[in-house]
């Protein structure tokens, strides 16, 4: 898959394009990508995903940017997995956000990518103040000479799949729902950094995970996860949040089952399987250890 950053005329002589933020590359996005890939194969043209960096909220709401379901490297991995030949990433700036919908269509879509087909979601928006809609896109296709394929919503668990629903599910600790909406298990990736060594002191060593600041962290709690580092994959128990028993600050701590080697400085990815419980204080170290043993037993048992 080829990644092109920035936008300029004649990037591609012809293409089939789908456009959007694709945060999470969830089941709704997957329907767009599958349709784009199928349409592209039929006319023997590259399947192109047009997305943006950074997320518009970083520019338009800098004090309250949206936490991302996928960082750009994660998003690109998913887009490659779904068969995109090219990903084009214009820089989302304040100036870019002020492009009227007609200029977006002419200068970004048509002049750069020369689409024969544009695949979009039923709620697609583009251009300044989101004035571009699916209806606007259909009319533009007639005027500018490209076909438009609007993909209907994917309904899951009583409603359409959306990045917003997935964020809400993760922020509530609803891992099963998030998994169903995403079509895969949610992951966090980062580096193992030094913590305060408390886990080693009580006989349950943990890897302290540091993740990209823009990445969404699920609700505080204790989770069954799968942890993968170079050369090792293990079932694990993860604690997200403060450690109230020891009055310690917020952290992401992962205890890999049946593994005792040093992971400091190594990349680590955790895949969420289930939420086991909320975090809570214990009246003694012994009662905490008893609960940790119960958490480990439950994490082992989860299929």
C-alpha positions as protocol buffer text, in pm:
chain_id: "A"
residue {
  index: 1
  type: UNK
  ca { x: 0 y: 0 z: 0 }
}
residue {
  index: 2
  type: UNK
  ca { x: 128 y: 343 z: -96 }
}
residue {
  index: 3
  type: UNK
  ca { x: 87 y: 634 z: 146 }
}
residue {
  index: 4
  type: UNK
  ca { x: 84 y: 988 z: 4 }
}
residue {
  index: 5
  type: UNK
  ca { x: 94 y: 1279 z: 247 }
}
residue {
  index: 6
  type: UNK
  ca { x: -33 y: 1613 z: 124 }
}
residue {
  index: 7
  type: UNK
  ca { x: -253 y: 1699 z: -169 }
}
residue {
  index: 8
  type: UNK
  ca { x: -162 y: 1837 z: -511 }
}
residue {
  index: 9
  type: UNK
  ca { x: -298 y: 1813 z: -867 }
}
residue {
  index: 10
  type: UNK
  ca { x: -268 y: 1490 z: -1060 }
}
residue {
  index: 11
  type: UNK
  ca { x: -156 y: 1259 z: -781 }
}
residue {
  index: 12
  type: UNK
  ca { x: -334 y: 980 z: -967 }
}
residue {
  index: 13
  type: UNK
  ca { x: -456 y: 969 z: -1328 }
}
residue {
  index: 14
  type: UNK
  ca { x: -771 y: 776 z: -1229 }
}
residue {
  index: 15
  type: UNK
  ca { x: -899 y: 602 z: -918 }
}
residue {
  index: 16
  type: UNK
  ca { x: -1188 y: 473 z: -709 }
}
residue {
  index: 17
  type: UNK
  ca { x: -1201 y: 675 z: -386 }
}
residue {
  index: 18
  type: UNK
  ca { x: -1360 y: 645 z: -44 }
}
residue {
  index: 19
  type: UNK
  ca { x: -1324 y: 931 z: 201 }
}
residue {
  index: 20
  type: UNK
  ca { x: -1353 y: 991 z: 574 }
}
residue {
  index: 21
  type: UNK
  ca { x: -1167 y: 1001 z: 905 }
}
residue {
  index: 22
  type: UNK
  ca { x: -1194 y: 621 z: 943 }
}
residue {
  index: 23
  type: UNK
  ca { x: -1120 y: 648 z: 1315 }
}
residue {
  index: 24
  type: UNK
  ca { x: -1137 y: 293 z: 1443 }
}
residue {
  index: 25
  type: UNK
  ca { x: -1183 y: 145 z: 1094 }
}
residue {
  index: 26
  type: UNK
  ca { x: -1497 y: -13 z: 1239 }
}
residue {
  index: 27
  type: UNK
  ca { x: -1761 y: -229 z: 1073 }
}
residue {
  index: 28
  type: UNK
  ca { x: -1925 y: 70 z: 906 }
}
residue {
  index: 29
  type: UNK
  ca { x: -1591 y: 182 z: 763 }
}
residue {
  index: 30
  type: UNK
  ca { x: -1518 y: -175 z: 660 }
}
residue {
  index: 31
  type: UNK
  ca { x: -1833 y: -175 z: 444 }
}
residue {
  index: 32
  type: UNK
  ca { x: -1704 y: 137 z: 267 }
}
residue {
  index: 33
  type: UNK
  ca { x: -1359 y: -13 z: 214 }
}
residue {
  index: 34
  type: UNK
  ca { x: -1500 y: -342 z: 85 }
}
residue {
  index: 35
  type: UNK
  ca { x: -1724 y: -156 z: -160 }
}
residue {
  index: 36
  type: UNK
  ca { x: -1433 y: 63 z: -272 }
}
residue {
  index: 37
  type: UNK
  ca { x: -1210 y: -238 z: -326 }
}
residue {
  index: 38
  type: UNK
  ca { x: -1480 y: -422 z: -521 }
}
residue {
  index: 39
  type: UNK
  ca { x: -1558 y: -122 z: -742 }
}
residue {
  index: 40
  type: UNK
  ca { x: -1187 y: -63 z: -807 }
}
residue {
  index: 41
  type: UNK
  ca { x: -1129 y: -425 z: -907 }
}
residue {
  index: 42
  type: UNK
  ca { x: -1416 y: -407 z: -1156 }
}
residue {
  index: 43
  type: UNK
  ca { x: -1264 y: -113 z: -1344 }
}
residue {
  index: 44
  type: UNK
  ca { x: -898 y: -210 z: -1283 }
}
residue {
  index: 45
  type: UNK
  ca { x: -811 y: 108 z: -1093 }
}
residue {
  index: 46
  type: UNK
  ca { x: -642 y: 166 z: -758 }
}
residue {
  index: 47
  type: UNK
  ca { x: -863 y: 164 z: -447 }
}
residue {
  index: 48
  type: UNK
  ca { x: -790 y: 488 z: -263 }
}
residue {
  index: 49
  type: UNK
  ca { x: -876 y: 597 z: 92 }
}
residue {
  index: 50
  type: UNK
  ca { x: -871 y: 973 z: 148 }
}
residue {
  index: 51
  type: UNK
  ca { x: -832 y: 1057 z: 515 }
}
residue {
  index: 52
  type: UNK
  ca { x: -689 y: 1341 z: 724 }
}
residue {
  index: 53
  type: UNK
  ca { x: -425 y: 1418 z: 985 }
}
residue {
  index: 54
  type: UNK
  ca { x: -456 y: 1544 z: 1250 }
}
residue {
  index: 55
  type: UNK
  ca { x: -814 y: 1476 z: 1356 }
}
residue {
  index: 56
  type: UNK
  ca { x: -1023 y: 1790 z: 1284 }
}
residue {
  index: 57
  type: UNK
  ca { x: -1099 y: 1830 z: 1655 }
}
residue {
  index: 58
  type: UNK
  ca { x: -730 y: 1903 z: 1719 }
}
residue {
  index: 59
  type: UNK
  ca { x: -759 y: 2215 z: 1500 }
}
residue {
  index: 60
  type: UNK
  ca { x: -1120 y: 2314 z: 1562 }
}
residue {
  index: 61
  type: UNK
  ca { x: -1143 y: 2225 z: 1934 }
}
residue {
  index: 62
  type: UNK
  ca { x: -783 y: 2228 z: 2057 }
}
residue {
  index: 63
  type: UNK
  ca { x: -888 y: 2243 z: 2423 }
}
residue {
  index: 64
  type: UNK
  ca { x: -1104 y: 1929 z: 2388 }
}
residue {
  index: 65
  type: UNK
  ca { x: -972 y: 1709 z: 2106 }
}
residue {
  index: 66
  type: UNK
  ca { x: -1138 y: 1373 z: 2053 }
}
residue {
  index: 67
  type: UNK
  ca { x: -952 y: 1071 z: 2190 }
}
residue {
  index: 68
  type: UNK
  ca { x: -868 y: 845 z: 1897 }
}
residue {
  index: 69
  type: UNK
  ca { x: -965 y: 483 z: 1854 }
}
residue {
  index: 70
  type: UNK
  ca { x: -673 y: 439 z: 1613 }
}
residue {
  index: 71
  type: UNK
  ca { x: -348 y: 631 z: 1582 }
}
residue {
  index: 72
  type: UNK
  ca { x: -237 y: 696 z: 1226 }
}
residue {
  index: 73
  type: UNK
  ca { x: 1 y: 394 z: 1217 }
}
residue {
  index: 74
  type: UNK
  ca { x: -281 y: 172 z: 1345 }
}
residue {
  index: 75
  type: UNK
  ca { x: -524 y: 318 z: 1093 }
}
residue {
  index: 76
  type: UNK
  ca { x: -283 y: 254 z: 807 }
}
residue {
  index: 77
  type: UNK
  ca { x: -244 y: -109 z: 916 }
}
residue {
  index: 78
  type: UNK
  ca { x: -621 y: -155 z: 905 }
}
residue {
  index: 79
  type: UNK
  ca { x: -656 y: 19 z: 568 }
}
residue {
  index: 80
  type: UNK
  ca { x: -387 y: -205 z: 421 }
}
residue {
  index: 81
  type: UNK
  ca { x: -562 y: -510 z: 566 }
}
residue {
  index: 82
  type: UNK
  ca { x: -883 y: -405 z: 392 }
}
residue {
  index: 83
  type: UNK
  ca { x: -713 y: -389 z: 55 }
}
residue {
  index: 84
  type: UNK
  ca { x: -651 y: -21 z: -8 }
}
residue {
  index: 85
  type: UNK
  ca { x: -388 y: 38 z: -274 }
}
residue {
  index: 86
  type: UNK
  ca { x: -328 y: 403 z: -187 }
}
residue {
  index: 87
  type: UNK
  ca { x: -397 y: 621 z: 117 }
}
residue {
  index: 88
  type: UNK
  ca { x: -389 y: 997 z: 63 }
}
residue {
  index: 89
  type: UNK
  ca { x: -352 y: 1212 z: 377 }
}
residue {
  index: 90
  type: UNK
  ca { x: -397 y: 1587 z: 338 }
}
residue {
  index: 91
  type: UNK
  ca { x: -288 y: 1789 z: 639 }
}
residue {
  index: 92
  type: UNK
  ca { x: -597 y: 1914 z: 819 }
}
residue {
  index: 93
  type: UNK
  ca { x: -526 y: 2280 z: 893 }
}
residue {
  index: 94
  type: UNK
  ca { x: -751 y: 2575 z: 974 }
}
residue {
  index: 95
  type: UNK
  ca { x: -720 y: 2684 z: 611 }
}
residue {
  index: 96
  type: UNK
  ca { x: -815 y: 2334 z: 491 }
}
residue {
  index: 97
  type: UNK
  ca { x: -1118 y: 2333 z: 723 }
}
residue {
  index: 98
  type: UNK
  ca { x: -1244 y: 2652 z: 558 }
}
residue {
  index: 99
  type: UNK
  ca { x: -1253 y: 2509 z: 205 }
}
residue {
  index: 100
  type: UNK
  ca { x: -1611 y: 2528 z: 77 }
}
residue {
  index: 101
  type: UNK
  ca { x: -1755 y: 2195 z: -32 }
}
residue {
  index: 102
  type: UNK
  ca { x: -1735 y: 2283 z: -403 }
}
residue {
  index: 103
  type: UNK
  ca { x: -1367 y: 2375 z: -377 }
}
residue {
  index: 104
  type: UNK
  ca { x: -1298 y: 2055 z: -181 }
}
residue {
  index: 105
  type: UNK
  ca { x: -1458 y: 1855 z: -461 }
}
residue {
  index: 106
  type: UNK
  ca { x: -1271 y: 2036 z: -737 }
}
residue {
  index: 107
  type: UNK
  ca { x: -929 y: 2088 z: -575 }
}
residue {
  index: 108
  type: UNK
  ca { x: -892 y: 1789 z: -345 }
}
residue {
  index: 109
  type: UNK
  ca { x: -1101 y: 1514 z: -495 }
}
residue {
  index: 110
  type: UNK
  ca { x: -1116 y: 1571 z: -871 }
}
residue {
  index: 111
  type: UNK
  ca { x: -795 y: 1760 z: -949 }
}
residue {
  index: 112
  type: UNK
  ca { x: -577 y: 1532 z: -738 }
}
residue {
  index: 113
  type: UNK
  ca { x: -736 y: 1188 z: -768 }
}
residue {
  index: 114
  type: UNK
  ca { x: -952 y: 1195 z: -1084 }
}
residue {
  index: 115
  type: UNK
  ca { x: -1208 y: 950 z: -942 }
}
residue {
  index: 116
  type: UNK
  ca { x: -1427 y: 738 z: -1163 }
}
residue {
  index: 117
  type: UNK
  ca { x: -1624 y: 628 z: -857 }
}
residue {
  index: 118
  type: UNK
  ca { x: -1654 y: 785 z: -511 }
}
residue {
  index: 119
  type: UNK
  ca { x: -1775 y: 561 z: -230 }
}
residue {
  index: 120
  type: UNK
  ca { x: -1911 y: 737 z: 78 }
}
residue {
  index: 121
  type: UNK
  ca { x: -2118 y: 673 z: 386 }
}
residue {
  index: 122
  type: UNK
  ca { x: -2476 y: 789 z: 420 }
}
residue {
  index: 123
  type: UNK
  ca { x: -2366 y: 1049 z: 680 }
}
residue {
  index: 124
  type: UNK
  ca { x: -2057 y: 1169 z: 497 }
}
residue {
  index: 125
  type: UNK
  ca { x: -1965 y: 1535 z: 534 }
}
residue {
  index: 126
  type: UNK
  ca { x: -1691 y: 1746 z: 380 }
}
residue {
  index: 127
  type: UNK
  ca { x: -1603 y: 2109 z: 324 }
}
residue {
  index: 128
  type: UNK
  ca { x: -1647 y: 2412 z: 548 }
}
residue {
  index: 129
  type: UNK
  ca { x: -1914 y: 2375 z: 818 }
}
residue {
  index: 130
  type: UNK
  ca { x: -1982 y: 2024 z: 688 }
}
residue {
  index: 131
  type: UNK
  ca { x: -2184 y: 2170 z: 404 }
}
residue {
  index: 132
  type: UNK
  ca { x: -2094 y: 1879 z: 178 }
}
residue {
  index: 133
  type: UNK
  ca { x: -2332 y: 1585 z: 224 }
}
residue {
  index: 134
  type: UNK
  ca { x: -2418 y: 1263 z: 44 }
}
residue {
  index: 135
  type: UNK
  ca { x: -2678 y: 1453 z: -159 }
}
residue {
  index: 136
  type: UNK
  ca { x: -2425 y: 1722 z: -252 }
}
residue {
  index: 137
  type: UNK
  ca { x: -2179 y: 1450 z: -352 }
}
residue {
  index: 138
  type: UNK
  ca { x: -2436 y: 1280 z: -577 }
}
residue {
  index: 139
  type: UNK
  ca { x: -2513 y: 1607 z: -756 }
}
residue {
  index: 140
  type: UNK
  ca { x: -2142 y: 1684 z: -795 }
}
residue {
  index: 141
  type: UNK
  ca { x: -2084 y: 1342 z: -946 }
}
residue {
  index: 142
  type: UNK
  ca { x: -2333 y: 1418 z: -1224 }
}
residue {
  index: 143
  type: UNK
  ca { x: -2172 y: 1757 z: -1290 }
}
residue {
  index: 144
  type: UNK
  ca { x: -1808 y: 1646 z: -1260 }
}
residue {
  index: 145
  type: UNK
  ca { x: -1829 y: 1307 z: -1425 }
}
residue {
  index: 146
  type: UNK
  ca { x: -1787 y: 1046 z: -1152 }
}
residue {
  index: 147
  type: UNK
  ca { x: -2023 y: 783 z: -1019 }
}
residue {
  index: 148
  type: UNK
  ca { x: -2127 y: 794 z: -653 }
}
residue {
  index: 149
  type: UNK
  ca { x: -2196 y: 488 z: -438 }
}
residue {
  index: 150
  type: UNK
  ca { x: -2354 y: 572 z: -102 }
}
residue {
  index: 151
  type: UNK
  ca { x: -2322 y: 287 z: 147 }
}
residue {
  index: 152
  type: UNK
  ca { x: -2608 y: 243 z: 391 }
}
residue {
  index: 153
  type: UNK
  ca { x: -2545 y: 216 z: 768 }
}
residue {
  index: 154
  type: UNK
  ca { x: -2438 y: -106 z: 932 }
}
residue {
  index: 155
  type: UNK
  ca { x: -2675 y: -178 z: 1222 }
}
residue {
  index: 156
  type: UNK
  ca { x: -2534 y: -353 z: 1529 }
}
residue {
  index: 157
  type: UNK
  ca { x: -2687 y: -393 z: 1876 }
}
residue {
  index: 158
  type: UNK
  ca { x: -2986 y: -171 z: 1808 }
}
residue {
  index: 159
  type: UNK
  ca { x: -2824 y: 114 z: 1618 }
}
residue {
  index: 160
  type: UNK
  ca { x: -2584 y: 221 z: 1344 }
}
residue {
  index: 161
  type: UNK
  ca { x: -2214 y: 162 z: 1401 }
}
residue {
  index: 162
  type: UNK
  ca { x: -2020 y: 484 z: 1462 }
}
residue {
  index: 163
  type: UNK
  ca { x: -1691 y: 592 z: 1613 }
}
residue {
  index: 164
  type: UNK
  ca { x: -1889 y: 788 z: 1873 }
}
residue {
  index: 165
  type: UNK
  ca { x: -2075 y: 476 z: 1991 }
}
residue {
  index: 166
  type: UNK
  ca { x: -1748 y: 287 z: 2018 }
}
residue {
  index: 167
  type: UNK
  ca { x: -1586 y: 563 z: 2222 }
}
residue {
  index: 168
  type: UNK
  ca { x: -1885 y: 566 z: 2454 }
}
residue {
  index: 169
  type: UNK
  ca { x: -1871 y: 188 z: 2494 }
}
residue {
  index: 170
  type: UNK
  ca { x: -1499 y: 190 z: 2579 }
}
residue {
  index: 171
  type: UNK
  ca { x: -1534 y: 484 z: 2816 }
}
residue {
  index: 172
  type: UNK
  ca { x: -1802 y: 281 z: 2998 }
}
residue {
  index: 173
  type: UNK
  ca { x: -1586 y: -32 z: 3005 }
}
residue {
  index: 174
  type: UNK
  ca { x: -1827 y: -217 z: 2773 }
}
residue {
  index: 175
  type: UNK
  ca { x: -1564 y: -425 z: 2597 }
}
residue {
  index: 176
  type: UNK
  ca { x: -1804 y: -679 z: 2444 }
}
residue {
  index: 177
  type: UNK
  ca { x: -2010 y: -404 z: 2278 }
}
residue {
  index: 178
  type: UNK
  ca { x: -1701 y: -221 z: 2152 }
}
residue {
  index: 179
  type: UNK
  ca { x: -1570 y: -546 z: 2004 }
}
residue {
  index: 180
  type: UNK
  ca { x: -1900 y: -609 z: 1827 }
}
residue {
  index: 181
  type: UNK
  ca { x: -1908 y: -258 z: 1682 }
}
residue {
  index: 182
  type: UNK
  ca { x: -1543 y: -259 z: 1576 }
}
residue {
  index: 183
  type: UNK
  ca { x: -1549 y: -608 z: 1426 }
}
residue {
  index: 184
  type: UNK
  ca { x: -1223 y: -682 z: 1609 }
}
residue {
  index: 185
  type: UNK
  ca { x: -1080 y: -648 z: 1960 }
}
residue {
  index: 186
  type: UNK
  ca { x: -964 y: -307 z: 2076 }
}
residue {
  index: 187
  type: UNK
  ca { x: -592 y: -263 z: 2136 }
}
residue {
  index: 188
  type: UNK
  ca { x: -350 y: -33 z: 2312 }
}
residue {
  index: 189
  type: UNK
  ca { x: 14 y: -17 z: 2206 }
}
residue {
  index: 190
  type: UNK
  ca { x: 308 y: 161 z: 2361 }
}
residue {
  index: 191
  type: UNK
  ca { x: 639 y: 122 z: 2537 }
}
residue {
  index: 192
  type: UNK
  ca { x: 708 y: -46 z: 2869 }
}
residue {
  index: 193
  type: UNK
  ca { x: 849 y: 215 z: 3106 }
}
residue {
  index: 194
  type: UNK
  ca { x: 967 y: 208 z: 3466 }
}
residue {
  index: 195
  type: UNK
  ca { x: 700 y: 221 z: 3731 }
}
residue {
  index: 196
  type: UNK
  ca { x: 740 y: 231 z: 4108 }
}
residue {
  index: 197
  type: UNK
  ca { x: 816 y: -142 z: 4141 }
}
residue {
  index: 198
  type: UNK
  ca { x: 515 y: -206 z: 4366 }
}
residue {
  index: 199
  type: UNK
  ca { x: 411 y: -514 z: 4166 }
}
residue {
  index: 200
  type: UNK
  ca { x: 748 y: -678 z: 4216 }
}
residue {
  index: 201
  type: UNK
  ca { x: 735 y: -602 z: 4587 }
}
residue {
  index: 202
  type: UNK
  ca { x: 407 y: -792 z: 4633 }
}
residue {
  index: 203
  type: UNK
  ca { x: 502 y: -1079 z: 4401 }
}
residue {
  index: 204
  type: UNK
  ca { x: 295 y: -977 z: 4098 }
}
residue {
  index: 205
  type: UNK
  ca { x: 537 y: -803 z: 3857 }
}
residue {
  index: 206
  type: UNK
  ca { x: 378 y: -566 z: 3610 }
}
residue {
  index: 207
  type: UNK
  ca { x: 480 y: -386 z: 3293 }
}
residue {
  index: 208
  type: UNK
  ca { x: 402 y: -14 z: 3308 }
}
residue {
  index: 209
  type: UNK
  ca { x: 262 y: 81 z: 2966 }
}
residue {
  index: 210
  type: UNK
  ca { x: 298 y: 431 z: 2818 }
}
residue {
  index: 211
  type: UNK
  ca { x: 70 y: 496 z: 2520 }
}
residue {
  index: 212
  type: UNK
  ca { x: 38 y: 784 z: 2269 }
}
residue {
  index: 213
  type: UNK
  ca { x: -142 y: 1078 z: 2431 }
}
residue {
  index: 214
  type: UNK
  ca { x: -408 y: 1096 z: 2161 }
}
residue {
  index: 215
  type: UNK
  ca { x: -518 y: 733 z: 2206 }
}
residue {
  index: 216
  type: UNK
  ca { x: -843 y: 652 z: 2390 }
}
residue {
  index: 217
  type: UNK
  ca { x: -795 y: 459 z: 2713 }
}
residue {
  index: 218
  type: UNK
  ca { x: -1092 y: 246 z: 2823 }
}
residue {
  index: 219
  type: UNK
  ca { x: -1264 y: 306 z: 3156 }
}
residue {
  index: 220
  type: UNK
  ca { x: -1071 y: 253 z: 3477 }
}
residue {
  index: 221
  type: UNK
  ca { x: -1085 y: -108 z: 3588 }
}
residue {
  index: 222
  type: UNK
  ca { x: -925 y: -449 z: 3576 }
}
residue {
  index: 223
  type: UNK
  ca { x: -927 y: -628 z: 3241 }
}
residue {
  index: 224
  type: UNK
  ca { x: -843 y: -964 z: 3093 }
}
residue {
  index: 225
  type: UNK
  ca { x: -616 y: -896 z: 2796 }
}
residue {
  index: 226
  type: UNK
  ca { x: -369 y: -1062 z: 2565 }
}
residue {
  index: 227
  type: UNK
  ca { x: -26 y: -899 z: 2580 }
}
residue {
  index: 228
  type: UNK
  ca { x: 227 y: -917 z: 2297 }
}
residue {
  index: 229
  type: UNK
  ca { x: 590 y: -804 z: 2305 }
}
residue {
  index: 230
  type: UNK
  ca { x: 873 y: -906 z: 2068 }
}
residue {
  index: 231
  type: UNK
  ca { x: 897 y: -1283 z: 2085 }
}
residue {
  index: 232
  type: UNK
  ca { x: 623 y: -1334 z: 2345 }
}
residue {
  index: 233
  type: UNK
  ca { x: 243 y: -1341 z: 2363 }
}
residue {
  index: 234
  type: UNK
  ca { x: 68 y: -1417 z: 2691 }
}
residue {
  index: 235
  type: UNK
  ca { x: -270 y: -1392 z: 2852 }
}
residue {
  index: 236
  type: UNK
  ca { x: -252 y: -1104 z: 3102 }
}
residue {
  index: 237
  type: UNK
  ca { x: -437 y: -897 z: 3357 }
}
residue {
  index: 238
  type: UNK
  ca { x: -437 y: -520 z: 3312 }
}
residue {
  index: 239
  type: UNK
  ca { x: -516 y: -250 z: 3566 }
}
residue {
  index: 240
  type: UNK
  ca { x: -620 y: 92 z: 3434 }
}
residue {
  index: 241
  type: UNK
  ca { x: -644 y: 380 z: 3679 }
}
residue {
  index: 242
  type: UNK
  ca { x: -523 y: 472 z: 4022 }
}
residue {
  index: 243
  type: UNK
  ca { x: -405 y: 213 z: 4274 }
}
residue {
  index: 244
  type: UNK
  ca { x: -617 y: 314 z: 4572 }
}
residue {
  index: 245
  type: UNK
  ca { x: -484 y: 50 z: 4811 }
}
residue {
  index: 246
  type: UNK
  ca { x: -136 y: 206 z: 4792 }
}
residue {
  index: 247
  type: UNK
  ca { x: -254 y: 561 z: 4713 }
}
residue {
  index: 248
  type: UNK
  ca { x: -53 y: 557 z: 4391 }
}
residue {
  index: 249
  type: UNK
  ca { x: -121 y: 769 z: 4076 }
}
residue {
  index: 250
  type: UNK
  ca { x: -295 y: 670 z: 3753 }
}
residue {
  index: 251
  type: UNK
  ca { x: -117 y: 408 z: 3545 }
}
residue {
  index: 252
  type: UNK
  ca { x: -159 y: 130 z: 3291 }
}
residue {
  index: 253
  type: UNK
  ca { x: -12 y: -185 z: 3445 }
}
residue {
  index: 254
  type: UNK
  ca { x: 0 y: -526 z: 3278 }
}
residue {
  index: 255
  type: UNK
  ca { x: 80 y: -854 z: 3452 }
}
residue {
  index: 256
  type: UNK
  ca { x: 173 y: -1121 z: 3197 }
}
residue {
  index: 257
  type: UNK
  ca { x: 78 y: -1468 z: 3317 }
}
residue {
  index: 258
  type: UNK
  ca { x: 359 y: -1721 z: 3340 }
}
residue {
  index: 259
  type: UNK
  ca { x: 622 y: -1471 z: 3225 }
}
residue {
  index: 260
  type: UNK
  ca { x: 895 y: -1311 z: 3434 }
}
residue {
  index: 261
  type: UNK
  ca { x: 1150 y: -1158 z: 3192 }
}
residue {
  index: 262
  type: UNK
  ca { x: 1233 y: -788 z: 3183 }
}
residue {
  index: 263
  type: UNK
  ca { x: 1030 y: -592 z: 2925 }
}
residue {
  index: 264
  type: UNK
  ca { x: 1158 y: -241 z: 3001 }
}
residue {
  index: 265
  type: UNK
  ca { x: 1195 y: -36 z: 2685 }
}
residue {
  index: 266
  type: UNK
  ca { x: 1012 y: -293 z: 2471 }
}
residue {
  index: 267
  type: UNK
  ca { x: 702 y: -224 z: 2262 }
}
residue {
  index: 268
  type: UNK
  ca { x: 392 y: -391 z: 2406 }
}
residue {
  index: 269
  type: UNK
  ca { x: 43 y: -435 z: 2263 }
}
residue {
  index: 270
  type: UNK
  ca { x: -255 y: -533 z: 2475 }
}
residue {
  index: 271
  type: UNK
  ca { x: -572 y: -672 z: 2319 }
}
residue {
  index: 272
  type: UNK
  ca { x: -884 y: -633 z: 2533 }
}
residue {
  index: 273
  type: UNK
  ca { x: -1082 y: -950 z: 2602 }
}
residue {
  index: 274
  type: UNK
  ca { x: -1313 y: -855 z: 2890 }
}
residue {
  index: 275
  type: UNK
  ca { x: -1354 y: -620 z: 3185 }
}
residue {
  index: 276
  type: UNK
  ca { x: -1325 y: -815 z: 3508 }
}
residue {
  index: 277
  type: UNK
  ca { x: -1415 y: -552 z: 3766 }
}
residue {
  index: 278
  type: UNK
  ca { x: -1383 y: -193 z: 3881 }
}
residue {
  index: 279
  type: UNK
  ca { x: -1076 y: -74 z: 4067 }
}
residue {
  index: 280
  type: UNK
  ca { x: -1135 y: -38 z: 4441 }
}
residue {
  index: 281
  type: UNK
  ca { x: -930 y: -9 z: 4760 }
}
residue {
  index: 282
  type: UNK
  ca { x: -856 y: -311 z: 4979 }
}
residue {
  index: 283
  type: UNK
  ca { x: -805 y: -300 z: 5354 }
}
residue {
  index: 284
  type: UNK
  ca { x: -481 y: -498 z: 5341 }
}
residue {
  index: 285
  type: UNK
  ca { x: -213 y: -622 z: 5106 }
}
residue {
  index: 286
  type: UNK
  ca { x: -329 y: -979 z: 5172 }
}
residue {
  index: 287
  type: UNK
  ca { x: -687 y: -907 z: 5060 }
}
residue {
  index: 288
  type: UNK
  ca { x: -554 y: -732 z: 4749 }
}
residue {
  index: 289
  type: UNK
  ca { x: -338 y: -1035 z: 4664 }
}
residue {
  index: 290
  type: UNK
  ca { x: -635 y: -1266 z: 4710 }
}
residue {
  index: 291
  type: UNK
  ca { x: -835 y: -1057 z: 4464 }
}
residue {
  index: 292
  type: UNK
  ca { x: -545 y: -1048 z: 4217 }
}
residue {
  index: 293
  type: UNK
  ca { x: -526 y: -1428 z: 4228 }
}
residue {
  index: 294
  type: UNK
  ca { x: -900 y: -1443 z: 4156 }
}
residue {
  index: 295
  type: UNK
  ca { x: -856 y: -1197 z: 3866 }
}
residue {
  index: 296
  type: UNK
  ca { x: -576 y: -1411 z: 3723 }
}
residue {
  index: 297
  type: UNK
  ca { x: -787 y: -1727 z: 3749 }
}
residue {
  index: 298
  type: UNK
  ca { x: -1076 y: -1556 z: 3571 }
}
residue {
  index: 299
  type: UNK
  ca { x: -845 y: -1417 z: 3299 }
}
residue {
  index: 300
  type: UNK
  ca { x: -714 y: -1768 z: 3235 }
}
residue {
  index: 301
  type: UNK
  ca { x: -1068 y: -1902 z: 3202 }
}
residue {
  index: 302
  type: UNK
  ca { x: -1197 y: -1644 z: 2951 }
}
residue {
  index: 303
  type: UNK
  ca { x: -1219 y: -1786 z: 2600 }
}
